[in-house]
Amino acid sequence: MNIAVPVEMTLTQRMRNARHVMHWFGLLFRLAGVGYLLWGLAAWDAALLVLGLVFVLFPEFLGFVRHRQGKTYGSVYTYTLTDEGIGVTTAISTLRFTWAGVTKVREASDAWIFRIPGAASTTIPKECFTPEQDVEWRAFLADRGLVRT
């Protein structure tokens, strides 16, 4: 298997990645934010309202920060999925992870999420796969037993 998937890292894509990576923590932040907003409205406290807004929008804020920091790497990330592992190539760097280092592959509705200990989770949008690549990728995952839905 040798699948190359180029991904354009726009602000929207980074925010989507942050929401995928945060998963349950993002939901907890949002729930806490709603609580702070309601408390701030009941107490007429501007500080609680601002804190609530920060908590509600924290995943998007994290995506924005990552987008600003990631400009050094360029806007196109090329993910290479091989029998040996995952390669990530940017304008200035190349990273390689073996499948032994990947602890979990999770399928979301619009992306594949890879959990790699010691590194940030990696997210590849499904829309970037061609139909042939998708079939080959799913067959590989089924053979290895890596995927969790």
Secondary structure as GFF3:
##gff-version 3
##sequence-region A 1 149
A	DSSP	beta_strand	2	8	.	.	.	ID=ss1
A	DSSP	alpha_helix	11	43	.	.	.	ID=ss2
A	DSSP	alpha_helix	46	56	.	.	.	ID=ss3
A	DSSP	alpha_helix	58	70	.	.	.	ID=ss4
A	DSSP	three_ten_helix	71	73	.	.	.	ID=ss5
A	DSSP	beta_strand	76	82	.	.	.	ID=ss6
A	DSSP	beta_strand	85	89	.	.	.	ID=ss7
A	DSSP	beta_strand	94	98	.	.	.	ID=ss8
A	DSSP	three_ten_helix	99	101	.	.	.	ID=ss9
A	DSSP	beta_strand	104	107	.	.	.	ID=ss10
A	DSSP	beta_strand	111	115	.	.	.	ID=ss11
A	DSSP	beta_strand	122	125	.	.	.	ID=ss12
A	DSSP	three_ten_helix	126	128	.	.	.	ID=ss13
A	DSSP	alpha_helix	131	144	.	.	.	ID=ss14
A	DSSP	beta_strand	147	148	.	.	.	ID=ss15
###
